[in-house]
Amino acid sequence: MDELDRRILAILRRDSRTPYTEIADRVGTSEGTVRNRVERLVDEGIIERFTVATRTGNVKAMIEVSVAVDVDTTGVSDRMAEWDEVDFVWQVSGERDIVMVVDAADTRAVNELITQARDLDEVQNTKTRLILDERLG
């Protein structure tokens, strides 16, 4: 991955629907080059998915999860990533092992996700933070 790839990715991170022609103008190359680069990044698994950010009025939260030291966090993360309201699952360092970023209809739905996480045998405890506001970086 080179600097051009990084510049293309930065644009797509902010808006994955940005037309290739606009990206090409912004990075100073051709539309075909952008298209080929994006296809290669997808094929190589660098771009995992294109997604949509919404302002639905839903409740967004980070559910931080601690697991036992002998637990395969990848396996737990994979299961959590399948839950409908989960946007991201991160394996992290620090006090917690896993962070789920969720987008739920209301606080009751967030609480159900917390309960679902706590019901997993591997989970020792959780800590939840409601996301009050967000800005694109």
N, C-alpha and C positions, 0 to 999 in steps of 0.2 A: 504494500500500500504506500503510495507516495503522496506528496503534497496536494496534487490535483484531486486525488480520491478523497482526501480529508476535507478539502473545500466543498466538494460535491456533497459529502455526507453532512457537513455542517448546515447546508441549505436544506437538505431533505429532513434533517432532524427538526427544523423549525416548521416545515410544511412539506409533508411527503407528497403532496399533490402539485408541487411546483413543476410546471412544464419543463421538459428537457431543453427547449429553446431558450427559456428564461435563464435556466441554470448555465447553459453554454455562454450566454451574453455576460453573465455575472462573473464567470471564471475565465473568460477569454479563450474559449475553444469552440469546436463545432458541436452541433446537436448530436451527430452520429457518435462522436467521441464520448459524450456524456452518456448516451444510451448504452454503448458498449461497456463503459466503466461500471454503470449501475448493474447491468446484467452480470458482469463478472463478479461484482461484490455480492450479489445475490447467490450466484453459483458457488462461491467460496464460503458462503455462510457468514460473511461479515455483516451483511444486511439480513437480519433474521425475518423481519416482517415490516410491512407498512401499516400504520395505525392511524386512528382518528382521535383527536382530542375534542371533547365535547363540553358544553356548559349546560348540563341537563338539570341542574338544581339538585343533583344527587349529593349524598354525603360521601366525601372522600376521606380516607384514613390510611395510616400506616399501622399495621399490626406487626409488632416486633415479637419474635418467637425465640425462646431458648430451648435447646434440646440437650439431652445427655451427651457426654463427651464421646461415647462409643457409637453414636448414631450417624448413619450415612445422611448428611444434610442434603445431598443431591437428590436422593430418593424422596425425602420429605418435601423438598422444594418442587420436584416434578409433580407430586400429587396435588400440592396446593395450587400450582399453576393451572390446573385443570378446572378449578372452581370458577363458576361463571362470573362472579363480581371481581375477580382478581385481575388487575391490569399487569402487574409486574411481581416477580418474586426474586429477591436479591439474597444471595449468600453474603454475609458481611462479617467483618471482624469487630471485636469489641465485646460489650456486655451481652449482646444478643447474637444469635447465629443466622437468623433468617428474618427478612423484612418483606411483608406483603403490602403492596400498594393496592388498595381496593376502591372501587367506585360502586357504591350501593345505593339503593333507592331511599333508604332512611336509616336512622340509628338502630332500629330494630334489626334490619338486615346486617348492619355492621356487627351487632352483638351476636347474631347467629353465626357469622364467620368466626368470631372469637371463640365461641363455643365449639364450633366444628374443629378449629385448630386445637383447642384444649382437649378435645376428645381423642386426639391421636396419642397413642401410647408413648411415642418418642418425645412429645412436647412436655417440658417441665413447667414453663410459665409463659405468659404473654404480657405485653405492654402496648397500649394503643394510643395513638396520637391522631386526633382529627385534623385534617388539613383545612385551614380556614380560608386561605387564599393562595393562588399560585400565579406565577409569571413565567413566561418563556425566557430562557437564558440565552 
